[in-house]
Amino acid sequence: MFSMTRELVRILGIDQVRLRLEWISGAEGVRFAEVAREFTEQIKSIGPSGLRRAA
């Protein structure tokens, strides 16, 4: 399923760096926070996606 999502993202013209999948259990709250923080910083560092917002 992830490969299909990755292909859809490519077709839509979205940089694949903006897509990430992490398997984190509900008991790993600290790990979830770390991954969310890291991914947010990564996305902010690459800047806006360049996609236009639908009207």
Buried (B, 14 or more C-beta within 10 A) or exposed (E): EEEEEBEEBEEEEBEEEEBEEEEBEEEEEEEBEEBEEEBEEEBEEEEEEEEEEEE
